[in-house]
Amino acid sequence: MAVGAGLVALAHTAPFAFLLEALQRDESVWRLPADPAAPTVYLTYDDGPNPTATPELLDVLARERAAATFFLIDDHLTEETAPIVGRMFAEGHGVGLHSNARWLMLRTPEAIADRLRQFADRIERLTGGRPCRFFRPHAGWRSGALYEALDRAGYRLAGWSWGLWDWNWWRPREAASLAERLARRADAGDVIVMHDGHHRDPRADRRHAIEATAQLIPALRARRFLFDRLPCRG
């Protein structure tokens, strides 16, 4: 039974292959087409906005003149953090929707679509900017109901490229080794994911992500890569 449950979990968890990806190719983005003339890498950050870590991360991106995409958790958007999200918009970054619960995928398509619309409306109301129509589910957990909801709401699922994440297999996250691994594995069109927040702790220590970003961008630039936000829809 445990093995079966594990297989079910893996089948729904990014970035493992899932049958619906074959049927819903236009509704999910795991990497972008590579352009040899302008090889681009897409930096993305999950679980914010974090009132302590996110501004420091934005400082690094501004200094390096690199665009990124931030996937926000509804519970973490407050009167305190709304100006941080406003800064994301002002500085040309992408803003997408995220969740902090795996079991969202088990709700009805109507309920999921309504939740996406309400969160997008709330972001616009508090920050003045309208988020891109990208949704990244917590840990990549997805289902047929989720894909139907995305279709109803006009959203696409945002995944990430194989191995290009800051989870370190139950070992401590260390900035230098993380930056080295990501820089070595990244290729044109790849989507990298790091975490400027935490799905439960809105003020989590994310020094490793800030420092890794500061080291990663120059390392990738040395390989002639450019940086951009994910292409926004809507």
MIMI-632077 format. One record per residue (C-alpha): residue number from 1; residue in one letter; x negated, y negated, z. Coordinates in pm, 1 decimal. Layout:
<recs>
<n = NUM | res = A | east = X | north = Y | up = Z>
...
</recs>
This chain:
<recs>
<n = 1 | res = M | east = 0.0 | north = 0.0 | up = 0.0>
<n = 2 | res = A | east = -283.3 | north = -238.0 | up = 86.2>
<n = 3 | res = V | east = -448.2 | north = -173.9 | up = -250.4>
<n = 4 | res = G | east = -121.9 | north = -240.4 | up = -429.2>
<n = 5 | res = A | east = -67.4 | north = -563.8 | up = -241.1>
<n = 6 | res = G | east = -421.0 | north = -671.0 | up = -325.9>
<n = 7 | res = L | east = -365.5 | north = -605.6 | up = -695.4>
<n = 8 | res = V | east = -44.0 | north = -805.8 | up = -691.1>
<n = 9 | res = A | east = -224.8 | north = -1093.7 | up = -522.1>
<n = 10 | res = L | east = -506.7 | north = -1089.5 | up = -774.6>
<n = 11 | res = A | east = -260.9 | north = -1077.2 | up = -1063.4>
<n = 12 | res = H | east = -112.4 | north = -1406.9 | up = -951.0>
<n = 13 | res = T | east = -430.5 | north = -1581.4 | up = -841.9>
<n = 14 | res = A | east = -649.1 | north = -1804.6 | up = -1056.4>
<n = 15 | res = P | east = -855.7 | north = -1751.0 | up = -1251.8>
<n = 16 | res = F | east = -778.4 | north = -1382.4 | up = -1297.1>
<n = 17 | res = A | east = -595.8 | north = -1294.9 | up = -1617.4>
<n = 18 | res = F | east = -219.6 | north = -1289.4 | up = -1581.7>
<n = 19 | res = L | east = 26.6 | north = -1156.7 | up = -1840.3>
<n = 20 | res = L | east = 214.1 | north = -1486.7 | up = -1853.5>
<n = 21 | res = E | east = -101.4 | north = -1662.0 | up = -1974.8>
<n = 22 | res = A | east = -73.4 | north = -1460.3 | up = -2295.7>
<n = 23 | res = L | east = 290.7 | north = -1561.4 | up = -2332.5>
<n = 24 | res = Q | east = 259.3 | north = -1921.0 | up = -2211.5>
<n = 25 | res = R | east = -68.7 | north = -2035.2 | up = -2363.9>
<n = 26 | res = D | east = 51.3 | north = -2389.3 | up = -2432.5>
<n = 27 | res = E | east = 171.8 | north = -2428.2 | up = -2073.9>
<n = 28 | res = S | east = -160.7 | north = -2376.7 | up = -1895.9>
<n = 29 | res = V | east = -507.7 | north = -2527.0 | up = -1924.7>
<n = 30 | res = W | east = -809.4 | north = -2329.6 | up = -1801.5>
<n = 31 | res = R | east = -1067.5 | north = -2494.6 | up = -2024.6>
<n = 32 | res = L | east = -1060.4 | north = -2744.0 | up = -2310.3>
<n = 33 | res = P | east = -1182.9 | north = -2699.9 | up = -2667.5>
<n = 34 | res = A | east = -1556.2 | north = -2761.1 | up = -2697.5>
<n = 35 | res = D | east = -1666.5 | north = -3048.5 | up = -2919.8>
<n = 36 | res = P | east = -2030.6 | north = -3001.9 | up = -3028.4>
<n = 37 | res = A | east = -2054.0 | north = -3372.8 | up = -3106.2>
<n = 38 | res = A | east = -1939.2 | north = -3471.8 | up = -2757.4>
<n = 39 | res = P | east = -1979.6 | north = -3179.9 | up = -2515.0>
<n = 40 | res = T | east = -1758.2 | north = -3261.7 | up = -2218.0>
<n = 41 | res = V | east = -1712.7 | north = -3120.0 | up = -1868.6>
<n = 42 | res = Y | east = -1401.9 | north = -3190.6 | up = -1661.5>
<n = 43 | res = L | east = -1449.7 | north = -3252.3 | up = -1289.4>
<n = 44 | res = T | east = -1138.9 | north = -3193.9 | up = -1079.0>
<n = 45 | res = Y | east = -1075.7 | north = -3227.7 | up = -705.7>
<n = 46 | res = D | east = -804.5 | north = -3062.1 | up = -496.2>
<n = 47 | res = D | east = -622.2 | north = -3112.2 | up = -165.7>
<n = 48 | res = G | east = -653.7 | north = -3488.5 | up = -125.0>
<n = 49 | res = P | east = -614.0 | north = -3767.3 | up = -68.5>
<n = 50 | res = N | east = -851.1 | north = -3747.2 | up = 227.4>
<n = 51 | res = P | east = -883.4 | north = -4085.3 | up = 404.7>
<n = 52 | res = T | east = -1250.1 | north = -4025.0 | up = 488.5>
<n = 53 | res = A | east = -1392.6 | north = -3809.3 | up = 208.4>
<n = 54 | res = T | east = -1204.2 | north = -3929.7 | up = -98.6>
<n = 55 | res = P | east = -1324.3 | north = -4293.0 | up = -88.4>
<n = 56 | res = E | east = -1685.2 | north = -4174.9 | up = -61.5>
<n = 57 | res = L | east = -1632.1 | north = -3940.3 | up = -353.3>
<n = 58 | res = L | east = -1481.6 | north = -4224.7 | up = -556.0>
<n = 59 | res = D | east = -1791.0 | north = -4430.3 | up = -474.6>
<n = 60 | res = V | east = -2011.6 | north = -4156.1 | up = -621.4>
<n = 61 | res = L | east = -1799.3 | north = -4131.0 | up = -936.6>
<n = 62 | res = A | east = -1802.8 | north = -4509.0 | up = -978.5>
<n = 63 | res = R | east = -2179.1 | north = -4525.4 | up = -936.1>
<n = 64 | res = E | east = -2226.6 | north = -4246.9 | up = -1190.5>
<n = 65 | res = R | east = -1956.1 | north = -4384.3 | up = -1422.6>
<n = 66 | res = A | east = -1791.0 | north = -4045.1 | up = -1442.9>
<n = 67 | res = A | east = -1416.8 | north = -3985.2 | up = -1475.0>
<n = 68 | res = A | east = -1243.0 | north = -3701.8 | up = -1290.6>
<n = 69 | res = T | east = -895.7 | north = -3569.5 | up = -1214.3>
<n = 70 | res = F | east = -752.2 | north = -3549.6 | up = -862.2>
<n = 71 | res = F | east = -478.0 | north = -3302.9 | up = -765.2>
<n = 72 | res = L | east = -287.3 | north = -3437.3 | up = -466.0>
<n = 73 | res = I | east = -87.4 | north = -3273.8 | up = -189.3>
<n = 74 | res = D | east = 245.6 | north = -3439.6 | up = -110.7>
<n = 75 | res = D | east = 200.2 | north = -3416.7 | up = 267.6>
<n = 76 | res = H | east = -134.5 | north = -3598.4 | up = 242.8>
<n = 77 | res = L | east = 4.8 | north = -3899.8 | up = 58.4>
<n = 78 | res = T | east = 86.4 | north = -4156.3 | up = 327.7>
<n = 79 | res = E | east = 92.0 | north = -4533.1 | up = 369.0>
<n = 80 | res = E | east = -272.3 | north = -4499.5 | up = 478.4>
<n = 81 | res = T | east = -388.4 | north = -4297.0 | up = 179.2>
<n = 82 | res = A | east = -171.7 | north = -4457.3 | up = -91.6>
<n = 83 | res = P | east = -433.9 | north = -4730.4 | up = -160.3>
<n = 84 | res = I | east = -692.1 | north = -4457.8 | up = -222.9>
<n = 85 | res = V | east = -467.6 | north = -4309.7 | up = -491.3>
<n = 86 | res = G | east = -413.3 | north = -4658.9 | up = -629.1>
<n = 87 | res = R | east = -789.7 | north = -4686.7 | up = -661.4>
<n = 88 | res = M | east = -797.2 | north = -4358.9 | up = -857.9>
<n = 89 | res = F | east = -559.9 | north = -4507.0 | up = -1113.2>
<n = 90 | res = A | east = -743.5 | north = -4840.2 | up = -1123.3>
<n = 91 | res = E | east = -1079.6 | north = -4674.5 | up = -1186.6>
<n = 92 | res = G | east = -953.1 | north = -4459.2 | up = -1472.5>
<n = 93 | res = H | east = -925.4 | north = -4120.4 | up = -1306.2>
<n = 94 | res = G | east = -649.5 | north = -3871.9 | up = -1371.3>
<n = 95 | res = V | east = -398.4 | north = -3789.0 | up = -1098.5>
<n = 96 | res = G | east = -205.3 | north = -3462.5 | up = -1096.0>
<n = 97 | res = L | east = 16.4 | north = -3271.4 | up = -855.8>
<n = 98 | res = H | east = -95.5 | north = -2994.9 | up = -622.4>
<n = 99 | res = S | east = 68.7 | north = -2780.5 | up = -353.7>
<n = 100 | res = N | east = -41.4 | north = -2644.2 | up = -18.6>
<n = 101 | res = A | east = 179.3 | north = -2332.9 | up = -16.3>
<n = 102 | res = R | east = 129.0 | north = -2017.4 | up = -222.7>
<n = 103 | res = W | east = 492.1 | north = -1921.4 | up = -192.2>
<n = 104 | res = L | east = 617.8 | north = -2216.7 | up = -392.9>
<n = 105 | res = M | east = 607.3 | north = -1984.4 | up = -693.5>
<n = 106 | res = L | east = 884.2 | north = -1774.8 | up = -537.8>
<n = 107 | res = R | east = 1137.9 | north = -2058.0 | up = -533.9>
<n = 108 | res = T | east = 1388.4 | north = -2105.6 | up = -814.5>
<n = 109 | res = P | east = 1280.0 | north = -2291.0 | up = -1128.5>
<n = 110 | res = E | east = 1527.4 | north = -2567.9 | up = -1043.8>
<n = 111 | res = A | east = 1383.5 | north = -2612.9 | up = -693.7>
<n = 112 | res = I | east = 1023.8 | north = -2619.8 | up = -818.3>
<n = 113 | res = A | east = 1102.0 | north = -2866.2 | up = -1098.4>
<n = 114 | res = D | east = 1289.4 | north = -3094.3 | up = -856.8>
<n = 115 | res = R | east = 995.1 | north = -3088.7 | up = -617.4>
<n = 116 | res = L | east = 755.2 | north = -3192.9 | up = -893.8>
<n = 117 | res = R | east = 978.9 | north = -3479.0 | up = -1002.5>
<n = 118 | res = Q | east = 1026.6 | north = -3602.6 | up = -646.6>
<n = 119 | res = F | east = 653.6 | north = -3597.5 | up = -573.6>
<n = 120 | res = A | east = 570.0 | north = -3779.2 | up = -898.5>
<n = 121 | res = D | east = 832.3 | north = -4042.6 | up = -818.4>
<n = 122 | res = R | east = 687.4 | north = -4084.2 | up = -469.4>
<n = 123 | res = I | east = 335.0 | north = -4132.2 | up = -603.1>
<n = 124 | res = E | east = 458.7 | north = -4399.4 | up = -842.1>
<n = 125 | res = R | east = 660.9 | north = -4571.4 | up = -570.5>
<n = 126 | res = L | east = 369.7 | north = -4584.5 | up = -324.7>
<n = 127 | res = T | east = 81.6 | north = -4654.4 | up = -565.0>
<n = 128 | res = G | east = 229.8 | north = -4809.2 | up = -877.2>
<n = 129 | res = G | east = 77.8 | north = -4538.7 | up = -1098.0>
<n = 130 | res = R | east = 253.2 | north = -4248.8 | up = -1264.5>
<n = 131 | res = P | east = 66.3 | north = -3915.1 | up = -1236.9>
<n = 132 | res = C | east = -16.4 | north = -3697.5 | up = -1534.6>
<n = 133 | res = R | east = 216.5 | north = -3407.2 | up = -1597.0>
<n = 134 | res = F | east = -30.7 | north = -3151.6 | up = -1465.5>
<n = 135 | res = F | east = 41.3 | north = -2920.7 | up = -1173.5>
<n = 136 | res = R | east = -215.1 | north = -2701.9 | up = -1000.2>
<n = 137 | res = P | east = -55.3 | north = -2447.6 | up = -763.5>
<n = 138 | res = H | east = -227.0 | north = -2361.4 | up = -438.6>
<n = 139 | res = A | east = -502.2 | north = -2102.9 | up = -506.1>
<n = 140 | res = G | east = -366.3 | north = -2075.0 | up = -859.3>
<n = 141 | res = W | east = -68.6 | north = -1862.1 | up = -753.0>
<n = 142 | res = R | east = 186.5 | north = -1861.0 | up = -1032.2>
<n = 143 | res = S | east = 493.9 | north = -1678.4 | up = -1153.6>
<n = 144 | res = G | east = 754.0 | north = -1668.9 | up = -1425.4>
<n = 145 | res = A | east = 974.0 | north = -1901.8 | up = -1220.5>
<n = 146 | res = L | east = 686.9 | north = -2148.4 | up = -1189.4>
<n = 147 | res = Y | east = 626.8 | north = -2151.7 | up = -1563.4>
<n = 148 | res = E | east = 997.4 | north = -2201.3 | up = -1628.5>
<n = 149 | res = A | east = 995.0 | north = -2492.5 | up = -1383.4>
<n = 150 | res = L | east = 694.6 | north = -2649.1 | up = -1557.4>
<n = 151 | res = D | east = 873.5 | north = -2621.2 | up = -1890.5>
<n = 152 | res = R | east = 1185.4 | north = -2785.7 | up = -1748.9>
<n = 153 | res = A | east = 988.6 | north = -3072.0 | up = -1596.5>
<n = 154 | res = G | east = 757.0 | north = -3117.1 | up = -1895.4>
<n = 155 | res = Y | east = 442.9 | north = -3019.3 | up = -1700.6>
<n = 156 | res = R | east = 144.4 | north = -2798.3 | up = -1773.4>
<n = 157 | res = L | east = -37.7 | north = -2576.6 | up = -1525.9>
<n = 158 | res = A | east = -397.0 | north = -2685.6 | up = -1461.4>
<n = 159 | res = G | east = -636.3 | north = -2403.8 | up = -1381.8>
<n = 160 | res = W | east = -1015.6 | north = -2397.5 | up = -1381.6>
<n = 161 | res = S | east = -1294.4 | north = -2213.1 | up = -1557.5>
<n = 162 | res = W | east = -1432.7 | north = -1882.2 | up = -1435.6>
<n = 163 | res = G | east = -1677.7 | north = -1918.4 | up = -1147.2>
<n = 164 | res = L | east = -1669.3 | north = -2298.2 | up = -1150.9>
<n = 165 | res = W | east = -1529.2 | north = -2360.1 | up = -804.0>
<n = 166 | res = D | east = -1672.7 | north = -2457.2 | up = -465.9>
<n = 167 | res = W | east = -1547.0 | north = -2153.1 | up = -276.5>
<n = 168 | res = N | east = -1855.6 | north = -1962.2 | up = -164.8>
<n = 169 | res = W | east = -1718.3 | north = -1616.4 | up = -79.2>
<n = 170 | res = W | east = -1684.3 | north = -1672.5 | up = 295.4>
<n = 171 | res = R | east = -2030.2 | north = -1828.9 | up = 320.1>
<n = 172 | res = P | east = -2092.0 | north = -2190.0 | up = 424.6>
<n = 173 | res = R | east = -2064.7 | north = -2440.5 | up = 142.9>
<n = 174 | res = E | east = -2400.7 | north = -2608.9 | up = 87.1>
<n = 175 | res = A | east = -2426.3 | north = -2901.9 | up = -151.2>
<n = 176 | res = A | east = -2758.4 | north = -2825.5 | up = -320.2>
<n = 177 | res = S | east = -2682.7 | north = -2460.9 | up = -396.9>
<n = 178 | res = L | east = -2330.6 | north = -2549.4 | up = -507.8>
<n = 179 | res = A | east = -2453.7 | north = -2819.4 | up = -746.7>
<n = 180 | res = E | east = -2722.2 | north = -2587.4 | up = -884.0>
<n = 181 | res = R | east = -2476.0 | north = -2304.6 | up = -947.4>
<n = 182 | res = L | east = -2216.2 | north = -2525.9 | up = -1114.6>
<n = 183 | res = A | east = -2475.2 | north = -2705.0 | up = -1328.5>
<n = 184 | res = R | east = -2621.0 | north = -2374.0 | up = -1442.2>
<n = 185 | res = R | east = -2287.5 | north = -2213.2 | up = -1531.6>
<n = 186 | res = A | east = -2100.4 | north = -2505.9 | up = -1684.3>
<n = 187 | res = D | east = -2043.2 | north = -2522.4 | up = -2057.0>
<n = 188 | res = A | east = -1866.0 | north = -2763.2 | up = -2288.6>
<n = 189 | res = G | east = -1492.3 | north = -2770.0 | up = -2225.9>
<n = 190 | res = D | east = -1517.1 | north = -2618.8 | up = -1878.9>
<n = 191 | res = V | east = -1298.8 | north = -2732.7 | up = -1588.6>
<n = 192 | res = I | east = -1478.5 | north = -2750.6 | up = -1251.9>
<n = 193 | res = V | east = -1286.6 | north = -2760.1 | up = -925.2>
<n = 194 | res = M | east = -1407.8 | north = -2886.7 | up = -588.5>
<n = 195 | res = H | east = -1216.2 | north = -2997.0 | up = -280.6>
<n = 196 | res = D | east = -1213.3 | north = -3347.2 | up = -138.0>
<n = 197 | res = G | east = -945.5 | north = -3235.0 | up = 108.5>
<n = 198 | res = H | east = -800.4 | north = -2926.4 | up = 274.3>
<n = 199 | res = H | east = -453.9 | north = -2781.4 | up = 229.4>
<n = 200 | res = R | east = -384.1 | north = -2802.3 | up = 604.2>
<n = 201 | res = D | east = -629.6 | north = -3056.5 | up = 744.8>
<n = 202 | res = P | east = -586.5 | north = -3398.0 | up = 578.0>
<n = 203 | res = R | east = -915.6 | north = -3524.7 | up = 729.2>
<n = 204 | res = A | east = -1135.9 | north = -3221.7 | up = 668.5>
<n = 205 | res = D | east = -1511.3 | north = -3269.5 | up = 646.1>
<n = 206 | res = R | east = -1594.5 | north = -3254.7 | up = 276.8>
<n = 207 | res = R | east = -1951.8 | north = -3381.8 | up = 282.3>
<n = 208 | res = H | east = -2058.2 | north = -3082.0 | up = 72.8>
<n = 209 | res = A | east = -1827.6 | north = -3186.7 | up = -213.0>
<n = 210 | res = I | east = -1945.4 | north = -3548.0 | up = -206.1>
<n = 211 | res = E | east = -2313.2 | north = -3457.4 | up = -202.9>
<n = 212 | res = A | east = -2269.2 | north = -3178.3 | up = -458.0>
<n = 213 | res = T | east = -2098.6 | north = -3421.9 | up = -695.2>
<n = 214 | res = A | east = -2382.9 | north = -3671.1 | up = -653.0>
<n = 215 | res = Q | east = -2631.8 | north = -3400.1 | up = -753.0>
<n = 216 | res = L | east = -2418.2 | north = -3227.0 | up = -1015.5>
<n = 217 | res = I | east = -2345.2 | north = -3522.6 | up = -1241.7>
<n = 218 | res = P | east = -2711.7 | north = -3610.2 | up = -1312.3>
<n = 219 | res = A | east = -2792.6 | north = -3239.8 | up = -1359.6>
<n = 220 | res = L | east = -2517.5 | north = -3203.5 | up = -1619.6>
<n = 221 | res = R | east = -2611.9 | north = -3531.1 | up = -1786.5>
<n = 222 | res = A | east = -2962.0 | north = -3392.2 | up = -1826.8>
<n = 223 | res = R | east = -2795.3 | north = -3117.4 | up = -2030.9>
<n = 224 | res = R | east = -2625.3 | north = -3385.2 | up = -2247.2>
<n = 225 | res = F | east = -2276.6 | north = -3337.6 | up = -2103.9>
<n = 226 | res = L | east = -2014.2 | north = -3610.2 | up = -2089.4>
<n = 227 | res = F | east = -1736.6 | north = -3640.4 | up = -1828.8>
<n = 228 | res = D | east = -1368.5 | north = -3708.4 | up = -1874.6>
<n = 229 | res = R | east = -1037.9 | north = -3662.0 | up = -1699.5>
<n = 230 | res = L | east = -802.2 | north = -3389.5 | up = -1814.6>
<n = 231 | res = P | east = -591.2 | north = -3507.8 | up = -2109.7>
<n = 232 | res = C | east = -278.6 | north = -3659.5 | up = -1961.9>
<n = 233 | res = R | east = 66.9 | north = -3570.4 | up = -2086.6>
<n = 234 | res = G | east = 356.4 | north = -3808.2 | up = -2026.3>
</recs>
